[in-house]
Amino acid sequence: MSNENYINSKTPPPREDRFIVTNAFGGSCTELQNCASKGCINGNQRSFSQTSGCQFTLSLAILNTLRNAVIIMHAPVGCGSCITANAGMSKSFKQLRDPNAKSTVWLNTNLNEADVIGGGIEKLREAVLYAESEFRPDAIIVANACVPALIGDDIDGLLQQLRPQLSSKLLAIHCEGFKTRIMATAYDAVYHGILRNLVRDQQEPLEEKIYENDIEKLKEKYRISRTVNVLNVSSMSRADELELQRLLNALGLTVRFLPCYAEPDTFKYVTDASLNISICATHDDYFSKHLEILYGIPFVLKTIPIGRRNTAVWIRDIAAYFGLEEEAEKLIEKESRELDEALEPYRKTLKGKKAYLAGGEIRILSTAELLFDLGMEVVGMKGFHYDEFANPLIDVLPNKEKTIFNAATGQPFELANILEKDKPDIIVGHVGGNSMVAKQGFPVFPLFGPVYNYLGYSGAFEIARRINRIFKNTMFNKNISENLKLPYRKEWYEKDPFYYIKTEEDQKREDEEKELADANKHS
């Protein structure tokens, strides 16, 4: 990301405008990096596409976790219907942080055909006023879907008009799905709304103090100098947070987790920290960079602490900022030694097993390093997209010139083809796609789960233990595959899995051929 400040814009730019990025690629990791370095992958498309991702629903994945907030989906009722699947689960996870936390409260303005013609702003006004009077939340968050963006509803103007009348903080999150092919733009949309409405100016005092002596000022300055913001993700578990907190506490640091499961008022204190620490660069780059531009707070944004190597890199980056390199090495040596002893029996049973990974690019690449550490073989990967943040993790992969990377959001037909050819022993995949993979008869292991521990040293042990348990009996998925039919014909499995991906050069050539044919037709 450049040093450009987008905070005064109503919406953040799509990822395509900020990065060399694609979600349509098939080839080796080396080929991917070479194509990206030449800037020739942004225009890649598919001539056939089967499902994709939407930044509206991905934005809700973060927004639903916020405590003491009401979410208003300004959309037709179908948009965001997936929220019903995680409402109860979200309540449980909120209560791990606050026993008195309530479930997600959400409303939908239920836009219809008449609203497309006449506008839906009055429905939104009614919904905001109802949310304030009925629930008295700390924040009311309006998530803007495709329809109101297309018809031109002035959401920001309405919220500006209502602010003096309401006690709740009002946020507009512009996350219309049609505006980007890269659904990770959703993270930027959410952080953009938080930065504009919840993060206080550093010069603004939190509370008026009648008297404050020099000792109190020094204590406060020292506290801030040892406080870090760890930018969590909605797919993390509370056990993950406690593991990372344990490691950072061992370095003498105080940890504040956000944005997920935080209260709106928590963001007032974001600037009272000396360092912002990312869990996932794809998730956090927009927020981290803007906090540095606006408030001068540096950040760590390199890897996700999954597996021994990436956890060590993560700890060293943080320790270097505080001058705690010696303490960090002692911590890493101790934790690594204990982990080695714990993993030894699992390495014996997992050695040589073939795995395929599918999910977010940062998570699958870091998990690949862990699987290599366990003696397993990674035969390929499918990432939702590719951008520059993947490069440091690709650089350290063994056999990257042979390891195939498929950049694809959705597109289960490509994955089915790849797996039929590679025949891995296990799929480590995003929970949303594991059901289709299971139907092919492959054992599956979820890439993340908000009830399990994946991060840090204890997470590495848990992953090894659970994968080992799966291999003890893989008959369940085999039985499924023998009793149902998949939707793809035999002929598809005989084709190249990336048959339908068109490069920018392919598209230009087709356009030129079409123009020539049209010219000849009319001559």
N, C-alpha and C positions, 0 to 999 in steps of 0.2 A: 504494500500500500504506500502511496506517495504521502508527502507531508501536507497534502491539501486538507483543509478544514471544511467539512460539509455541513456543519451543525446549523448554519443559518438557512439551509435549504429545507423545504417542507418534507422532502423525502430523500433518503440516501440513494446514490446511484446503484444500478444493478451490478452484480459481480463482474459481468462481462465487460463493463466499462472501467473496472479498476484493476483487473488481472488478466494475464494470459490464462484462460480457463476453458475447460471443455467437459461435456458429459456425453460425448460421442467419440469414442476412440477404442481401438482394439489393436494391440501389438505389445512388444516387449517393453519393459520399463525403460530400457536404454533408448529405444525408438521414441517412446513418449517424451522423454527429456530432450532428445534431439529436435523433435518437431516443435516442442514448446519454445526452445531456445531460438528457433527461427521465426516464431510468432505465427505459425501456420495451422493452429488447431482451433482458434476461436470460432471459425466459421463452419466447423464440422457439423453435419446434420445427418439425420436418418431419412431414407425414403419410405421406411415403414417404422412405426413406433407403437409399442404396446405398454401402456400405462407410463406415468411419469410422476414427478413430485410437485407439490404446490407450496409456495412459501407462506400462504395463509395458514394452512394446517400446522406447518412447522413453527410458525410464530406462536400459535396457541400452545404448543408443547412447552414453551417457556412461560408464557403468560399465565397458564393454568396453575403453575406452581406458586405464584405469588400469594402471600397471605394477606388477609384483610383487604381484598380487592374484588371488584365486580368486573367481569368481562362482558362487554356488549359486542356481539358480532353484527356489524352492519352489513347485512347480506341476505340473500334468499335463505330459507330455513335449512336447506340441504347443506349449505356451506358450514363447515365446522361441526357437523353432526357427529364426527368421530370423538368429540369431547365427552360424549356420554360414556364412552368405553373406559375412560380413565378418571372419571369424577370421584368414585369411591376410593380408587387407588391413591389419587392425589391427596385425599383427606388423610389417609393413613401415614403418608410420608411427611405431610405437614406436621402431623402430631408427634412425629419423632423429634421435631425441633421445638414445637410448642404444644403441650398436651391439650390446650384449650382451643387449638386451631379448628376452623370449620372447613367444610368441603368447598370446592370451587363453586362460586355463584356466577352463573352466566345467563345472559339474555340474548335474544335474536330479534332483529327488527322485522324479519319475515317479509322482505321485499317481494313484490309481485309484479305482474305485467303492467298494472296501472302506475305503479311507482316508477317503472322504467320510463314512462312517458311524463309523469308529473313531478318526479323527484321524490326522494325518500327522506329528506332532511327533517320533516316534521315528525316522522316516525322515530327518528333518532333522538330528537329533542324530548319526545315523550318518554323514551326508554331511559335517557340519562336522568331526567327528573324523577322517574319511578325508582331507579336504582338508588338515588340519593335519599328519597323519603322512606323507602322500604328497608334498606340495608345499612345506611350510614357507614359506608366503607371508608377506608383511608384513601383509596384511589378508585376511579372509574376509568376503565381502559376501553377505548373504542378501536376494535380491529376492523380495518376497512377491506372488504373483499372486492372482487372484480366489478360487480354491477354498479355500486355507487361511484366508483372511479370512472367508469365509462359514461355515466350520465351526468357527471360533474357535480355531485353533492359537495358543498363547501363544509367539510367536517371541521377543519381547523377554525374557520370563522364562527361556526356554531359554538364550539367549545370555548373560544375566546369570549364570546357573548355571555355564556353561562357561568364562567369562572367566578365573577363577583357574587353570584347568587348562592353558590354551593360551598360547603365545607370540604368536600372531597377534592383531591387533586385530580385533574383531568388530563388524560393522555390520548393522543391519536397515534395509532400504529398503522402506517400505510404499507400493507403487505399483500397487495393485489397479485394474484397468481400469474396473470397474463404478462406482467412486466419483465419477467426474467425466466430464462431456461434453467438457471442455477438456483435451486431452492434454498441453498445456504444463504442467499440474500436475506432470508427471513431473520437471521441473527442480527444483521445490520439494521433491519427495520425496527426490531424490538429495542436494540441498544440506542438507536437514534431517538426514539420516543422517550426513553429513560433519561438520556443525556439532556434533552431539551426541557424536561419537565420535573425530574426528580432529583438530579444531582445539583446540589447547591453551589453557588459561587464560593470560592475559597475565602474570599474577603468578607463574606456574610457570616456574622457570629451565629452559632447555634442557639445561644441563649444569652441574655444580658446578665452580666455579672457585676454586682455592686462593688465587690472588692476581690482582688486576686493578687497575692504576693508573688515575689520572684521565685520562691521555692515551688509553688504550685505550677508556675509557668514552665519551670525546668522539668518537673515531673511529667507534665503534659507533653512537652517536646520530646522527652525520652520515650514515652509510651508510643507516640506516633512513629518515632524512628525505628521501633521494633514491631510495628503493626503492618501486616500485609493483607491485601485483598486477594483471595483465591477465587478465581472466576469459575464457578462450577457449571455443570451441564445437567439437564433434566434426566439424562440417562444414568447419572451417578447414583449410588446408594448412600445412605447415611454411614454405612460401614466404610465406604470409600473415603468419605469426608474425615471420619475419625482416624483412618490410617494416615492420610496426608497431614492432618493436624498433629498426630503423634510424631511424625518425622520432622515437621517444622518446629514444634515445641522443643524437640531435642536440640535444635540450634538456638533456642532462646527467643523464638519469634512468637508473636501473638497473631492468631488467624481470624479473619472475618470472611465468611463464605457468602457469595452473591453471584448472579442475580436470583438463581433458582431457590425457591422456598424462603426467600427473604420477604420482609415487610416493606411497603413503600418508603417508610421513614428511614429504613436502613441506608438507602442511597444518599441521604443527607451526609452520611459519614464516609462516603467513598473517598473523598479528598483527604481524610484524616488517616493516611497511610503512606508509607515510604516506597512501596513497591506493589505493582499489580502482577499477579502470577496467573498465567494461563494454564488451563488443563488441555485445551484444544485450540490451535491457531485458527482453524476454520470457524470456530465459534466466536473467538474473542478478539480478532485483530482490529475490528472497527472500534470497539469500545476502548481497548488498550491504547491504540494510537491516538484517539481523540482525548483521552485523559492526559496523555503526555503533551499534546499540543495545547490543550486548554489550561491545564493545571501544573504541568511540569513534572508529573509523576512517571517515572520510568517503568518499564515492564519486562517480563520474561515471557518469551513467546517462541518456543522451539519445538517442544515435544510433549506428548502425553505420558505420564508416568505409569506405563504398563510394561511389565517385565523388568528384569534386573538392569539392563543397560540403560533403557530410557528413564527409569527412576533415578539412576545415578546421574545422568545428564541433567535431569530436572533439578536435583538437589544441588549439584555443583553450580549451575547457573544462578540459583538463588543465593547460595553461600558466597559466591564471588562478589555480589553487590554489597554484602555486609562485611566483607573481609573475614569470613568464617571458613576459609578453605581447609584449614587444618582440622577443625571440628567436623567438617563435612566428610573428609576422607576417613576419619575414625568411625563415623556413623555408617558410611557406605561399606567399609571393610567388615564391620561387625554384622550388619544386616545381610550382606552378601554371603558371608561364611555360614550364617545360620540357614539362609535360604538354600544354599548348596546342599547342606546336610539333609534338609527336608525334601528336596527334589530328587535326591539320588534314586530312591526306589521307583519313582515315576519315570525317570529317564530310561530305565531298563525296559519298561513295558511300552513306552511311546516311541522309542528309537525306530526311525525308518518309516513311520506312519505318514501317509500323504494327506495334506489338508488344503482346502480351498477357502479363501476368506472373502466375505462380501459385506460391505457397509460403508461408513464414512471413511474417507481416505486416510486421515490421521490415525484413526483407531485401528484400521486393518493393517497398516504398515507397522505400527508399534507392536501390535499383537503378533505379527509375523516374526519379529525379532525374538519374542518370548518362545514361540514354537520352535524356532531354530535352536534356541538355548536348551530346549527339552529334547533335542535330537530328531525332531520331526522335519519333514520336507514340505515346503510350501509350493504347490504346483501352479498356482495362479491366484489372482485377486481381482475383485470387482469393486471399484470405488464409485460412490455416487457422482463424484466429479474429480477432476484433477486441477490443481493450481500450484503456485510456487512453494507453498508450505509443505508439499509432499517431498520436495527434492532432498532435504537433509536426511530424511528417513529412507528414501530410495537409495541414496548414495552408499549407505552401509549394508545394503542387502547383498548376500552372496548370490551369484548367478543372476544378477539383475538383467543381463543381456538375454537370458533365456526365460525369465519369469514373465508370463503374459499378464498385462494389466488391461482390464476392460473398464473404461469410464462410462458409466451408465446409471441414470436415475430411473428405476423401474426396469423395463425391458427384460422380463423373465424369460422370453424366448431365447435371448442370447445366452443367458446363464444355463438354461436347460441344455442347449447345444454343447456348450463348453464342458459341462459336467459329464455329459454322455461320452465325450471324447477322452477326458482326463481321468475319469473314474477314481476320484479321491476317496480316501478311507473315511473322512469326516469333513463336514462343512461347518465353518465357524462364521455365522452370518447374522445379519440384522434380523431382529425378531419379526419384522413385518414381512420378510420373504422366506422365512424358514419352512412355512407350511407347504409351499410349492416344491421346495427342494426335498422335503421329506417324502413327498409323493413319488419321487424318483427312486426312493429306496435308500437314500444316503442318511447316515446318522448325522444329527445336527447339534451344534452347541451354540447357544446365543452369544452374540458378540458383546452384549451388555445386558444388564438387568438391574433395575433400581432396588432389588431386594438382595443382590449378591455383591460380594467384594471382588473387584477387578483390578483396582489401582494399588500401586506401591508393592512392597515386598510380600505382604500378607496376601494381596490380590494375586500375585504370581503363583503362590502356593495353591490358592483356591482354584485357579484355572486348571493347573496341572492335575489336581485331585479330582476335579469334576470330569475333565476329559477322560482321564483314566477309568473312571467309573462307567462312562458311556461305552467304552470299548469292551467292557465285561459282557455286554449283551446288546447286540445291534439288530436283533430279529424284528423288533417292533416296526421299524420303517421298511424293512424288507417285505414284511407281510402286507403292509399298506400298498407298496408298489405292485404286488402280485394280484391285487384285488380291485384295481381301478385303472382307467385309461387317462393318459395325459392328452392335452388338446393339440399336440403337434404331430404332424405326419412324419413317417419314416424319412421322406425326402428331405425334410428340413435338417435332420441330424447329419445328413451326408454333405450339407453345404458348409461353407466357411461361416463360423458364428458371427463374423463381422460383415457379412455380405451386404447388409442394408446401410452400412455407415458410409456416408459420402464426405470426402474431404472438401476443403474449400476449392482445391484445384479441380476436383471432379465436378463440382457445381458450376464453376466458371466455364469448363469445357462443354457441359450440357447446355448452358445458356447460349454459348457461342454457336453450337450446332443448331439449336432451335432458331436463333436469329437468322442463321444462314438458310435454314429450311424455309422459314417464313418469307425471306427475301426472294428465294427461287420460286416459291409458290405464286408470288404476286408479280413476278417479272414476265 
